[in-house]
Amino acid sequence: MDKKKIKILSTALIVFFSLILSVHSNTLPDQTNDKDLVSLINKVPPPPKSINDVIKLLDNSKADVQSVEKYKQIINSTPDPNLKGVQLFEYHQRKFEALEQLGLVKELEQNCLKGIEITQELSKDLNTDTANDLYLNAEINCLNFHSIEGDRQKALDRIEKVLKHPHVQKMSGFQLTLLYFKIDNLTWLGDLNSAKEVSNDIDRLISRMRGFRSWTDWGYHWTYQAESAKGHYLMLAGKASEAELSYARALNAMDIRIKYNNIAGGNPNSKLNQKEQMLSFKAYMLSLVANSLQAQKKLIEAEYYHRESLKIYLGLGGKNSVRVARQIARLSSVVTEQGRFEEGNILAQYSLKSYIEAGLPDKALNVISSKKAVASTLVNIEKYSEALNYFSAIKTTIDSDEFLKKYFGVLGDLDEVVALIFTKNFQKAETVAQLIFESEKSKVGPNHPRTVLAQAFYAITLQEQKKTEEAKKNFKESIPLLIDQIRNDSETSNISKKSQRRFSLIAESYINLLFTEAKLDKNSEKNLVSEAFLLADLARGSSVQKALAQSTARTSFKDKRLAELAR
């Protein structure tokens, strides 16, 4: 054989073996590098300047009445006495999904426990792996119930129990799913240290899973789960830009699954392989990307991704679905943070309307949260009496149900305090503000931003009732910490218009107290100047300037140094 033929044969063999290696390689296609991912996330067209297009889209979308009626029929049905085994379990599985869709939380627990009971009976008749898979599905239903009811500790206890199950010990995919649930619940509890440990566990697990032969089938789905969980931890840790990258990786993995119709595990009939489910995963991840951008005050980009998520959800379930209502609420939040208060209110109202049209009762947690959002947006547009009507209706609903009283505990909202202040119901404002302050102090400590803000509002309510000494004490404890927080936010452009408004209200009340005190006691003048300087220094170039100027104008106190500071 001459050299030319040998060279051709060698080249052919290299190509052949390269193709063989690529087929059996665990490297997945379309793996965009991190730098390009972040660039793609942030390089988006600006959304329209108003929400008119969103309202038009919602108005033109059809309500999925058939699904609501179907869920109601399933909920009101009783199982056929002849149903046994797997068929009986599948009946309870459908009922759980219907209860979840309609937000009927109390009934979920009974249903999920019944599912576990059925699967334990099935273990006598089915092969071990099938029975174990059904049992774990029933346990995950109960995990979902604990998350929905808000008992995060109970969810964590169940996760620890299931992680020790012999079947789970052999199934890395189940372990990853459970660790995802674990980090989600730890995030809600605010347990940063434990969440970090679980994030490290996930990193170790996913690193090992990349070497599995099944990685080519499952890799995209596992990447989606692992990066989602890591993003949750990073958001809790206050690392929103890093969370953005994790969520972008998860979004990229799901986009590839959709693009190539990737069948995880080789079963096309599995729920997680259905096109609708994959699109739902994508819509959820788009909203998480938006949340991470919103936390970085990239509000235009955040609005874009919330809009994209809403479009997908509308295509999946009609405008009266729970998912659509939840996404409208998220869009309302980012629009409100931009200072577009009227539009935020319109979207919040639409979200509530969607929940009601989805058939959710007043006692559904989603409905209560939605009413609370509407009330807050009404405060933003200074419709205080209307807002108080919503807060009152929420309280009536909660007080009528023992489960809701346990779930919500001490219910209070600073927007309700603001509404009560402006309607001059100072006594009730004091009661609500004090409850919020004491609740936050016990949960997150006296120096947490939430506690400090609540204490400052509590001080306002005391000042308005001429309880000067108590007001002064609470102002002195909260104002320095609040000033540090506001100054830091201002320097990083992270202060929202709502935060500016709230600080203006606090600053005005505190300065009034100081001026009143100074008029009565000239010896306090130096202290007054010192404390006013802190506020005036912060106010320069901010919206608080106006509040200071108005406060100075209203007082008869003649002090040129103070007048200068307030300019």
C-alpha positions in Angstrom: 0.0 0.0 0.0 1.5 3.4 -1.0 1.9 6.3 1.4 -1.0 8.2 -0.1 -3.5 5.3 0.5 -2.1 4.9 4.0 -2.7 8.6 4.8 -6.3 8.4 3.4 -7.0 5.3 5.5 -5.5 6.9 8.6 -7.6 10.0 8.2 -10.8 7.9 7.7 -10.0 5.9 10.9 -9.5 9.1 12.9 -12.8 10.5 11.7 -14.6 7.2 12.4 -13.3 6.9 15.9 -14.0 10.6 16.6 -17.6 10.0 15.6 -17.8 6.9 17.9 -16.3 8.9 20.8 -18.8 11.8 20.2 -21.7 9.4 20.3 -20.6 7.9 23.6 -19.3 11.1 25.1 -21.0 12.6 28.2 -20.5 16.1 26.8 -23.9 17.7 25.9 -24.4 19.9 22.9 -24.9 23.6 22.9 -23.1 24.3 26.1 -22.9 28.1 26.1 -20.1 29.5 28.3 -20.9 31.5 31.4 -19.7 34.8 30.0 -22.0 34.5 26.9 -24.9 33.4 29.0 -24.8 36.5 31.2 -24.3 38.7 28.1 -27.4 37.1 26.5 -29.5 37.5 29.6 -28.6 41.2 29.9 -28.9 42.0 26.2 -32.6 42.2 25.8 -34.9 44.7 24.0 -36.5 47.2 26.3 -40.1 46.4 27.1 -42.9 48.8 26.0 -43.2 51.9 28.2 -46.6 51.0 29.4 -48.5 47.8 30.3 -51.2 48.4 27.6 -49.9 45.5 25.5 -50.1 43.2 28.6 -53.7 44.2 29.4 -54.6 43.7 25.7 -53.0 40.3 25.7 -54.8 39.3 28.8 -58.1 40.6 27.6 -57.7 38.7 24.3 -56.8 35.5 26.1 -59.5 32.9 26.8 -60.3 31.7 30.3 -59.9 28.0 30.7 -63.3 27.3 32.2 -63.2 23.6 31.3 -60.1 22.9 33.4 -61.6 24.7 36.4 -64.8 22.6 36.1 -62.8 19.5 35.6 -60.8 20.2 38.8 -64.0 20.8 40.8 -65.5 17.6 39.5 -62.4 15.6 40.6 -62.4 17.2 44.0 -66.1 16.5 44.6 -65.8 12.9 43.4 -65.4 9.7 45.4 -63.3 6.8 44.2 -65.1 3.8 42.7 -65.2 1.0 45.3 -63.7 -1.3 42.7 -60.6 0.8 42.3 -57.6 -1.0 43.7 -53.8 -0.7 43.8 -52.1 1.5 41.2 -55.5 2.8 39.8 -56.5 3.9 43.3 -53.2 5.7 43.7 -53.6 7.4 40.3 -57.0 8.6 41.4 -55.6 10.2 44.5 -52.7 11.7 42.4 -55.2 13.4 40.1 -57.2 14.7 43.1 -54.0 16.1 44.7 -53.2 18.0 41.5 -56.8 19.4 41.4 -56.7 20.5 45.0 -53.3 22.2 44.4 -54.6 24.0 41.3 -57.6 25.4 43.2 -55.6 26.3 46.3 -57.5 24.1 48.7 -54.6 23.5 51.1 -56.3 21.8 54.1 -57.6 18.9 51.9 -54.1 18.3 50.5 -52.7 16.8 53.6 -55.4 14.1 53.9 -55.0 13.3 50.3 -51.2 12.9 50.3 -51.2 10.8 53.5 -53.8 8.5 51.8 -51.5 8.2 48.9 -48.6 7.1 51.1 -50.9 4.5 52.8 -52.0 3.1 49.4 -48.3 2.8 48.2 -47.4 0.9 51.3 -50.1 -1.6 50.6 -48.9 -1.8 47.0 -45.5 -3.0 48.1 -47.0 -6.4 48.7 -48.2 -6.9 45.1 -45.8 -4.9 42.9 -42.1 -5.4 42.1 -39.9 -3.4 44.6 -38.7 -0.7 42.3 -42.2 0.2 40.9 -43.7 0.2 44.5 -40.8 2.4 45.7 -41.2 4.9 42.8 -44.9 5.3 43.6 -44.1 5.7 47.4 -41.6 8.4 46.7 -44.1 10.2 44.4 -46.6 10.2 47.3 -43.9 11.5 49.7 -43.2 14.4 47.2 -46.9 15.2 47.2 -46.7 15.6 51.0 -43.5 17.7 50.6 -45.5 20.0 48.3 -48.3 20.2 50.8 -45.9 21.2 53.6 -44.4 23.9 51.4 -47.8 25.3 50.4 -49.1 25.3 54.0 -45.9 27.1 55.1 -44.7 24.5 57.6 -41.1 24.5 56.2 -39.7 22.6 59.2 -42.1 19.7 58.7 -41.1 19.6 55.1 -37.4 19.4 56.1 -38.1 16.6 58.6 -39.9 14.6 55.8 -37.0 15.3 53.4 -34.5 13.9 55.9 -36.7 10.8 56.4 -37.0 10.1 52.6 -33.3 10.7 52.0 -32.6 7.7 54.2 -34.9 5.4 52.2 -32.9 2.5 50.7 -34.3 3.1 47.3 -33.3 6.8 47.4 -29.8 5.8 48.5 -29.4 4.0 45.1 -31.0 6.8 43.0 -28.9 9.9 42.6 -31.7 11.6 40.6 -34.1 11.2 43.5 -31.4 12.5 45.9 -30.9 15.6 43.7 -34.7 16.3 43.6 -34.9 16.0 47.4 -31.9 18.3 47.9 -33.6 20.8 45.6 -36.7 20.7 47.9 -34.4 21.0 50.9 -32.6 24.1 49.7 -36.0 25.7 48.7 -37.4 25.2 52.2 -34.2 26.4 53.9 -34.3 29.5 51.8 -37.8 30.2 53.0 -36.6 29.8 56.6 -33.6 32.0 56.0 -31.2 29.4 57.2 -28.1 30.5 55.2 -25.6 28.2 56.8 -27.6 25.1 56.2 -28.5 26.2 52.7 -24.8 26.6 51.9 -24.1 23.1 53.1 -26.8 21.7 50.9 -25.5 23.7 48.0 -22.1 22.1 48.5 -23.8 18.7 48.7 -25.5 19.3 45.3 -22.2 20.4 43.8 -20.5 17.2 44.9 -23.5 15.1 43.7 -23.8 16.7 40.3 -20.0 16.4 39.8 -20.3 12.6 40.3 -23.4 12.4 38.2 -21.6 13.9 35.2 -19.6 10.6 35.0 -22.8 8.4 34.7 -23.6 6.8 31.4 -27.2 8.2 31.9 -25.8 11.7 31.8 -26.6 12.1 28.1 -30.3 11.3 28.8 -30.7 13.1 32.2 -27.9 15.7 32.1 -30.1 18.7 31.0 -32.8 18.0 33.6 -30.3 17.4 36.4 -28.4 20.6 35.4 -31.7 22.5 35.6 -32.4 21.2 39.1 -28.9 21.7 40.4 -28.5 25.3 39.1 -32.0 26.2 40.2 -31.2 25.1 43.8 -27.8 26.9 43.7 -29.6 30.1 42.5 -32.0 29.9 45.5 -29.0 29.7 47.9 -27.2 32.6 46.2 -30.3 34.8 46.4 -30.6 34.1 50.1 -26.9 34.9 50.5 -27.5 38.3 48.8 -25.4 37.3 45.8 -28.0 38.2 43.1 -25.5 38.5 40.2 -24.1 35.0 40.9 -27.7 33.7 41.3 -28.4 35.2 37.9 -25.7 33.1 36.4 -27.0 29.9 38.0 -30.5 30.6 36.8 -29.2 31.4 33.3 -27.5 28.0 33.3 -30.7 26.3 34.3 -32.6 28.2 31.6 -30.1 27.3 29.0 -30.4 23.6 30.0 -34.2 23.7 29.6 -34.0 25.6 26.3 -31.8 22.8 25.0 -34.2 20.1 26.2 -37.1 21.9 24.4 -35.0 22.5 21.2 -33.9 18.9 20.9 -37.0 17.3 22.5 -34.7 15.7 25.0 -36.3 12.7 26.6 -34.9 12.4 30.2 -34.8 8.7 31.2 -36.0 7.5 27.8 -39.7 7.5 28.7 -41.6 9.9 26.4 -44.8 9.4 28.5 -43.2 10.7 31.7 -44.7 14.0 32.9 -41.3 15.8 32.9 -40.8 14.9 29.2 -44.1 16.4 28.1 -43.7 19.6 26.0 -46.1 21.5 28.3 -44.2 20.5 31.4 -40.9 21.6 29.9 -42.4 25.0 28.8 -43.7 25.4 32.4 -40.2 24.7 33.7 -38.9 27.4 31.3 -41.5 30.0 32.3 -40.7 29.4 36.0 -37.0 29.8 35.3 -37.6 33.0 33.3 -39.4 34.4 36.4 -36.4 33.4 38.6 -34.0 35.1 36.3 -36.2 38.2 36.5 -36.2 38.0 40.3 -32.3 38.0 40.3 -32.2 41.0 38.0 -34.8 42.8 40.1 -32.7 42.2 43.2 -29.8 44.0 41.3 -32.2 46.8 40.4 -32.0 45.9 36.7 -35.7 46.7 36.6 -36.0 47.0 32.8 -34.4 43.6 32.2 -36.5 42.1 35.0 -39.7 43.4 33.5 -38.7 41.9 30.1 -38.3 38.4 31.6 -41.4 38.6 33.7 -43.3 39.5 30.5 -41.8 36.5 28.6 -42.7 34.2 31.4 -46.3 35.5 31.4 -46.6 34.9 27.7 -45.7 31.2 28.1 -48.0 30.7 31.0 -50.9 32.2 29.0 -50.2 29.7 26.3 -50.3 26.8 28.7 -53.4 27.4 30.7 -55.6 30.4 29.9 -55.8 33.7 31.7 -57.6 32.3 34.7 -54.9 29.8 35.7 -53.1 30.0 39.1 -49.7 30.2 37.3 -50.9 33.2 35.2 -52.2 35.0 38.3 -49.0 34.4 40.1 -46.9 35.8 37.2 -49.1 38.9 36.8 -48.4 39.6 40.5 -44.6 39.3 39.9 -44.9 41.7 36.9 -46.9 44.1 39.2 -44.1 44.0 41.7 -41.3 45.0 39.2 -43.5 47.7 37.6 -44.3 49.1 41.1 -40.6 49.2 42.0 -40.0 51.4 39.0 -42.5 53.9 40.5 -45.3 53.1 38.0 -47.7 52.8 40.9 -51.0 53.1 38.9 -49.9 50.3 36.5 -48.8 48.2 39.5 -52.3 48.5 40.9 -53.9 47.6 37.6 -51.8 44.4 37.3 -52.4 43.5 41.0 -56.2 43.8 40.5 -55.9 41.7 37.3 -54.0 39.0 39.3 -56.7 38.9 41.9 -59.4 38.7 39.2 -57.5 35.7 37.6 -57.4 33.8 40.9 -61.1 34.3 41.4 -61.9 33.3 37.8 -59.7 30.2 38.4 -62.3 29.2 41.0 -60.1 29.7 44.1 -62.1 30.5 47.3 -61.5 33.5 49.5 -59.6 31.2 52.0 -57.1 30.1 49.4 -53.6 31.3 50.3 -53.0 32.7 46.8 -56.2 34.8 47.0 -55.2 36.2 50.4 -51.7 37.1 49.2 -53.2 38.6 46.1 -55.6 40.8 48.1 -52.7 41.9 50.2 -50.8 42.9 47.0 -53.8 44.9 45.8 -54.0 46.7 49.2 -50.3 47.6 49.0 -50.7 49.0 45.5 -53.7 51.1 46.6 -51.5 52.6 49.3 -48.9 53.4 46.7 -51.6 55.4 44.7 -52.8 57.0 48.0 -56.2 55.3 48.1 -55.9 54.6 51.7 -59.5 53.9 52.6 -59.9 51.4 49.8 -56.6 49.7 50.9 -57.9 49.4 54.5 -61.1 47.7 53.2 -58.9 45.0 51.7 -56.8 44.6 54.8 -60.0 44.3 56.9 -61.4 41.7 54.6 -58.2 39.7 54.8 -58.3 39.8 58.6 -61.9 38.6 58.6 -61.1 35.7 56.4 -58.1 34.6 58.5 -60.0 35.0 61.8 -62.7 32.7 60.5 -60.4 29.7 60.0 -58.1 28.0 62.5 -55.7 26.7 59.9 -55.3 30.2 58.4 -54.7 31.7 61.9 -51.9 29.2 62.5 -50.4 29.7 59.0 -50.3 33.5 59.1 -49.6 34.0 62.8 -49.2 37.6 63.5 -50.4 39.3 60.4 -49.2 42.8 59.8 -48.2 45.0 56.9 -46.4 48.3 56.9 -48.6 49.5 54.1 -51.5 49.0 56.4 -49.7 51.2 59.0 -49.1 53.9 56.3 -52.8 53.8 55.4 -53.9 54.1 59.0 -51.5 57.0 59.6 -52.9 58.9 56.6 -56.5 58.2 57.7 -55.5 59.4 61.2 -56.3 56.2 62.9 -53.1 56.5 65.0 -54.2 54.2 67.8 -54.7 51.2 65.5 -51.6 52.1 63.5 -49.7 51.9 66.8 -51.1 48.4 67.5 -50.3 47.1 64.1 -46.8 48.7 63.9 -45.9 47.4 67.3 -47.0 43.8 66.4 -44.8 44.0 63.2 -41.9 45.4 65.1 -41.9 42.8 67.8 -42.5 40.0 65.4 -39.6 41.0 63.2 -37.3 41.5 66.2 -38.0 38.0 67.4 -37.5 36.5 64.0 -34.5 38.3 62.5 -33.1 40.4 65.4 -33.1 44.1 66.3 -30.7 45.3 63.7 -32.2 43.7 60.6 -33.5 46.2 58.0 -37.0 44.9 58.3 -37.0 45.3 62.1 -35.5 48.8 61.9 -38.1 50.0 59.4 -40.9 48.6 61.5 -39.5 50.3 64.6 -39.3 53.7 62.8 -42.9 53.4 61.7 -43.9 52.4 65.3 -42.1 55.6 66.4 -44.2 57.7 63.9 -47.5 56.3 65.4 -46.3 57.2 68.9 -45.2 60.7 67.8 -48.6 61.3 66.2 -50.3 60.6 69.6 -47.9 62.9 71.5 -46.2 60.0 73.2 -43.0 61.9 72.8 -40.6 60.0 75.1 -41.5 56.6 73.7 -41.4 58.0 70.2 -38.0 59.5 70.8 -36.6 56.3 72.2 -37.7 54.2 69.2 -36.5 56.9 66.7 -33.1 57.1 68.4 -32.7 53.3 68.1 -33.8 52.9 64.5 -32.8 56.1 62.7 -29.0 55.6 62.7 -29.3 52.1 61.3 -32.0 53.3 58.8 -29.7 56.1 57.6 -26.8 53.7 57.0 -29.1 51.5 55.0 -30.7 54.3 52.9 -27.3 55.9 52.3 -25.8 52.6 51.0 -28.8 52.0 48.8 -28.5 55.5 47.4 -24.8 55.2 46.6 -25.5 51.9 44.7 -28.7 53.3 43.0 -30.6 50.5 44.8 -33.2 52.7 46.4 -36.7 52.4 45.1 -39.3 55.2 44.9 -41.4 53.4 47.5 -38.4 53.3 49.9 -37.8 57.0 49.3 -41.4 57.7 50.1 -41.2 55.7 53.3 -38.0 57.4 54.4 -39.5 60.8 53.7 -42.4 60.0 56.0 -40.1 58.8 58.8 -37.7 61.8 58.4 -40.5 64.3 58.5 -42.0 62.8 61.6 -38.6 62.7 63.4 -37.6 66.2 62.5 -41.0 67.5 63.8 -40.3 65.7 67.1 -36.8 67.3 67.3 -38.1 70.8 66.5 -40.9 70.5 69.1 -38.3 69.3 71.7 -35.9 72.2 70.8 -38.6 74.8 71.2 -39.3 73.6 74.7 -35.7 73.2 75.8 -33.0 75.4 74.3 -30.4 73.2 75.9 -31.2 70.4 73.4 -30.3 72.7 70.4 -26.9 71.0 69.9 -28.3 67.6 69.8 -31.0 68.8 67.4 -28.4 70.2 65.1 -26.4 67.0 65.2 -29.3 64.7 64.5 -30.7 67.0 61.8 -27.3 67.0 60.1 -27.5 63.3 59.7 -30.8 63.5 57.9 -29.8 66.6 55.9 -26.6 65.0 54.8 -28.6 62.0 53.5 -31.2 64.2 52.0 -28.9 66.1 49.7 -29.7 65.1 46.2 -32.6 62.8 47.3 -36.3 63.0 47.5 -36.0 63.4 51.3 -34.9 67.0 50.6 -38.5 67.9 50.0 -39.7 66.4 53.3 -37.0 68.3 55.2 -37.8 71.6 53.5 -41.5 71.2 54.2 -40.8 70.3 57.9 -38.6 73.3 58.3 -41.2 75.6 56.7 -43.9 74.4 59.1 -42.0 75.1 62.3 -41.5 78.5 63.9 -38.1 77.5 65.1 -35.6 80.1 64.0 -32.2 78.5 63.5 -30.1 79.6 60.5 -27.8 76.6 60.8 -30.7 74.2 60.6 -32.2 76.1 57.7 -28.9 75.8 55.9 -28.6 72.1 56.6 -32.1 71.5 55.2 -31.3 73.1 51.9 
